[in-house]
């Protein structure tokens, strides 16, 4: 933790690192080394075992990273109860409410110090098999981009950015895994298959900013590194690496962004098949954004 920044880590930790922490401890080692003293916020996907045994894994993470943890509401279909999680630094954020969502992203509303408007944190894991469901999920996330709301939402989109470059989208005729092709595309009115960029387009149209794209376009010294692929490294039959793990800011949050980094190395691959994405926000600028949002929220 740096007193002048808010550091946010977004990571899909495959199967929660294992029920008995086979890879979980290593993941926490990696997270604890981010920044000066670890991240201030962690948005995790695939918190599959964190609810078990009285929340043992979640509480171990809280203790190790000195954060307070929240899990998405339980899924009534036990086989699909793969929660998303939000962890926040209690000395920085005062959490007022955890919002339930039907598709079980984890939505936490927290006040940053004395700021008059709450900051929404959302950790989401979009449907992997149904493009229409992903589009619905993006529509729900759009409700947190209304005037006066400031939101940072991130996770595994299982879909592609509308502006994919520098990574080229899969050439679906050449993708051997035809089931994956169906899951990552949608059927156009002409009967042909198209890469599913619609969730990203929905969020951008609703007023969200793709934080990595913003960093690449507007922050000095960042460039295309912020747009590196985050998954698919070991899945050549699915079309190769793509940037499916993305973070979005609404309500002006992108104006406070200072740094974006995609961390993909031997250590992160030993934990999961997803890269770790790290965002750094300027604390004073984020406070200013929240203060400026207050009149718009009242007007709305």
C-alpha positions in Angstrom: 0.0 0.0 0.0 1.2 3.5 -1.0 -0.4 6.3 0.9 -0.9 8.2 -2.4 -2.4 5.4 -4.5 -5.2 2.8 -4.6 -3.8 -0.5 -6.0 -6.2 -3.0 -7.5 -5.4 -6.5 -8.6 -7.8 -8.5 -10.8 -7.2 -12.2 -11.1 -9.0 -15.4 -12.1 -7.4 -17.9 -9.9 -8.3 -21.2 -11.5 -10.5 -23.3 -9.1 -9.5 -21.0 -6.3 -6.0 -22.4 -6.2 -7.4 -25.8 -5.0 -9.5 -26.8 -2.1 -6.4 -27.5 0.1 -4.5 -24.4 -1.1 -2.1 -26.3 -3.4 -1.7 -23.1 -5.5 -3.5 -20.7 -3.3 -0.6 -19.9 -1.0 1.6 -19.2 -4.0 -1.1 -16.9 -5.4 -1.1 -15.0 -2.1 2.7 -14.8 -2.2 2.4 -13.1 -5.7 -0.3 -10.7 -4.6 1.4 -9.7 -1.4 4.4 -8.5 -3.4 2.4 -6.1 -5.6 3.1 -2.5 -4.8 4.8 -1.6 -1.5 2.6 -3.8 0.8 0.2 -5.6 -1.4 -2.9 -4.4 -3.2 -5.7 -2.3 -1.5 -8.4 -4.1 -3.5 -8.5 -7.6 -5.0 -11.2 -8.6 -7.5 -11.0 -12.4 -7.7 -12.8 -14.8 -10.0 -13.3 -18.6 -9.4 -13.4 -18.3 -5.6 -14.7 -21.9 -5.9 -13.8 -23.2 -2.4 -13.8 -19.9 -0.4 -17.2 -20.5 1.1 -16.3 -24.0 2.4 -15.4 -24.9 6.0 -16.7 -21.6 7.4 -14.9 -19.5 4.8 -11.5 -20.9 5.7 -9.8 -19.9 2.4 -11.4 -16.4 2.4 -10.3 -15.7 6.0 -6.8 -16.9 5.3 -6.6 -14.5 2.4 -7.9 -11.7 4.6 -5.2 -12.3 7.2 -2.4 -12.7 4.7 -3.2 -9.6 2.7 -4.7 -7.6 5.6 -7.9 -7.1 3.6 -11.6 -7.6 4.3 -13.3 -10.2 2.0 -16.7 -10.5 0.5 -18.2 -13.4 -1.6 -21.0 -13.3 -4.1 -24.3 -14.8 -3.0 -24.4 -18.6 -3.1 -25.6 -20.1 -6.4 -28.7 -22.3 -5.9 -27.2 -24.8 -8.3 -24.4 -26.2 -6.2 -22.4 -27.6 -9.1 -22.1 -24.0 -10.5 -21.4 -22.3 -7.2 -18.1 -20.7 -8.4 -18.2 -17.4 -6.5 -16.5 -14.1 -7.4 -14.9 -12.2 -4.5 -14.0 -8.7 -3.5 -11.3 -7.9 -1.0 -10.8 -4.3 0.3 -8.4 -2.7 2.7 -10.5 -1.8 5.8 -8.3 1.1 6.8 -9.0 2.8 3.4 -12.6 1.8 2.6 -15.7 1.8 4.8 -18.0 -0.8 3.3 -21.7 0.1 3.6 -23.3 -2.6 1.6 -22.8 -5.8 -0.4 -25.2 -6.0 -3.2 -26.7 -9.3 -4.3 -26.8 -10.1 -8.1 -28.7 -12.9 -9.7 -25.7 -14.1 -11.7 -23.5 -13.7 -8.7 -20.8 -11.2 -9.5 -19.6 -9.8 -6.2 -20.7 -6.1 -5.8 -19.4 -4.1 -2.9 -20.2 -0.5 -2.2 -17.6 1.3 -0.2 -16.8 4.9 0.9 -13.2 6.0 0.3 -12.4 8.0 3.4 -14.8 11.0 3.8 -15.8 11.1 0.1 -19.6 11.8 -0.2 -20.3 9.3 -3.0 -19.6 5.5 -2.6 -17.3 3.7 -4.9 -18.7 0.5 -6.5 -16.4 -2.5 -6.8 -17.5 -5.4 -8.9 -15.8 -8.7 -9.5 -17.5 -10.5 -12.3 -17.1 -13.8 -14.3 -19.2 -13.7 -17.4 -20.9 -16.8 -18.7 -18.4 -19.0 -20.6 -20.8 -20.8 -22.9 -23.6 -18.4 -23.9 -23.1 -15.1 -25.8 -26.7 -14.0 -25.1 -26.2 -14.5 -21.4 -23.0 -12.4 -21.5 -24.9 -9.6 -23.2 -27.5 -9.7 -20.4 -24.7 -9.6 -17.8 -23.2 -6.6 -19.5 -26.6 -4.9 -19.4 -26.8 -5.4 -15.7 -23.3 -3.9 -15.2 -24.5 -0.9 -17.2 -26.9 -0.1 -14.3 -23.8 0.9 -12.3 -22.8 3.5 -14.9 -25.8 5.8 -14.3 -25.1 9.5 -13.7 -23.4 10.2 -10.3 -22.2 6.6 -9.9 -18.5 5.8 -9.8 -17.7 2.2 -10.5 -14.6 -0.1 -11.0 -15.7 -3.4 -12.5 -13.3 -6.1 -13.6 -13.1 -9.8 -14.3 -13.2 -12.6 -16.8 -15.4 -11.5 -19.7 -15.1 -14.7 -21.7 -15.4 -12.4 -24.8 -13.3 -9.9 -26.7 -12.8 -6.1 -26.8 -14.5 -4.2 -29.6 -11.1 -2.7 -30.4 -8.9 -5.9 -30.2 -5.6 -4.6 -31.5 -2.8 -5.3 -31.0 -4.1 -8.8 -30.6 -5.9 -10.2 -33.6 -9.2 -12.0 -33.0 -9.4 -15.7 -33.7 -9.9 -16.8 -37.3 -12.8 -19.1 -36.5 -12.6 -21.2 -39.6 -9.2 -22.3 -38.4 -10.2 -23.0 -34.7 -10.2 -26.8 -34.1 -12.3 -26.6 -30.9 -15.7 -26.1 -32.5 -17.6 -26.1 -29.2 -15.3 -23.2 -28.1 -16.0 -21.4 -31.4 -19.8 -21.6 -30.7 -19.3 -20.4 -27.1 -17.2 -17.4 -28.0 -19.3 -16.2 -31.0 -22.8 -15.1 -31.7 -25.0 -15.8 -34.7 -25.5 -12.8 -36.9 -28.7 -12.0 -38.8 -27.0 -13.2 -41.9 -26.5 -16.6 -40.3 -22.7 -16.3 -40.0 -20.7 -16.4 -36.8 -19.0 -13.3 -35.3 -16.5 -12.9 -32.5 -18.4 -11.9 -29.4 -17.4 -8.3 -28.7 -20.9 -7.2 -27.7 -20.4 -7.2 -23.9 -17.5 -4.8 -24.3 -19.5 -2.7 -26.7 -22.4 -2.6 -24.3 -20.2 -1.4 -21.5 -18.5 1.2 -23.6 -21.8 2.5 -25.0 -23.1 2.7 -21.4 -20.2 5.0 -20.4 -17.6 2.6 -19.1 -14.0 3.1 -20.1 -11.8 0.1 -20.8 -9.0 0.9 -18.4 -6.2 -0.9 -20.2 -7.2 0.8 -23.5 -7.3 4.2 -21.7 -3.8 3.6 -20.3 -2.4 2.5 -23.7 -3.9 5.6 -25.4 -3.4 8.3 -22.8 -0.8 7.4 -20.1 2.9 8.0 -20.8 5.2 4.9 -20.8 2.4 2.4 -20.9 1.7 1.7 -24.6 0.5 -1.6 -25.9 1.9 -3.6 -22.9 -1.4 -2.8 -21.1 -3.3 -4.5 -23.9 -1.4 -7.9 -23.7 -3.3 -11.1 -23.8 -4.5 -12.5 -20.4 -5.6 -16.0 -21.2 -5.4 -18.8 -23.8 -1.7 -19.2 -23.6 -1.8 -23.0 -23.5 -5.0 -23.5 -25.6 -4.0 -23.5 -29.2 -7.1 -25.4 -30.2 -9.2 -22.4 -29.0 -7.5 -19.8 -31.2 -4.6 -18.7 -29.1 -4.0 -15.9 -26.4 -6.7 -13.2 -26.1 -7.4 -10.2 -23.7 -10.5 -11.6 -22.0 -9.7 -10.4 -18.5 -10.5 -6.7 -18.5 -11.3 -3.8 -16.1 -13.7 -1.0 -16.7 -14.2 2.4 -15.0 -17.4 4.5 -15.0 -18.2 7.9 -13.6 -14.8 9.3 -14.3 -12.7 6.7 -12.5 -10.4 6.4 -15.5 -9.2 10.0 -14.9 -7.5 8.8 -11.7 -5.7 5.9 -13.4 -1.9 6.0 -13.2 -0.7 2.5 -14.3 -1.9 -0.8 -15.8 0.2 -3.9 -15.9 -0.5 -7.4 -17.2 1.6 -9.8 -15.1 2.2 -13.0 -17.0 5.2 -15.0 -16.0 6.3 -18.4 -14.9 5.0 -17.8 -11.4 1.5 -16.7 -12.4 1.2 -19.6 -14.8 2.1 -21.9 -12.0 -1.1 -20.7 -10.2 -3.6 -20.4 -13.1 -4.1 -20.1 -16.8 -5.0 -16.4 -16.5 -2.6 -13.4 -16.2 -2.8 -11.1 -13.2 -3.9 -7.6 -14.1 -2.8 -4.8 -11.9 -4.3 -1.3 -11.8 -3.0 1.7 -9.9 -5.1 4.8 -9.2 -4.0 8.1 -7.8 -5.7 8.4 -4.4 -6.2 12.2 -4.5 -7.5 12.1 -8.0 -10.0 9.4 -7.2 -11.2 11.3 -4.2 -11.7 14.3 -6.5 -13.7 12.2 -9.0 -16.0 11.0 -6.1 -16.5 14.5 -4.9 -17.4 15.8 -8.3 -19.9 12.9 -8.7 -22.0 14.1 -5.8 -24.0 16.9 -7.6 -24.7 14.5 -10.5 -26.0 11.8 -8.1 -28.3 14.3 -6.4 -29.6 15.6 -9.8 -30.3 12.1 -10.9 
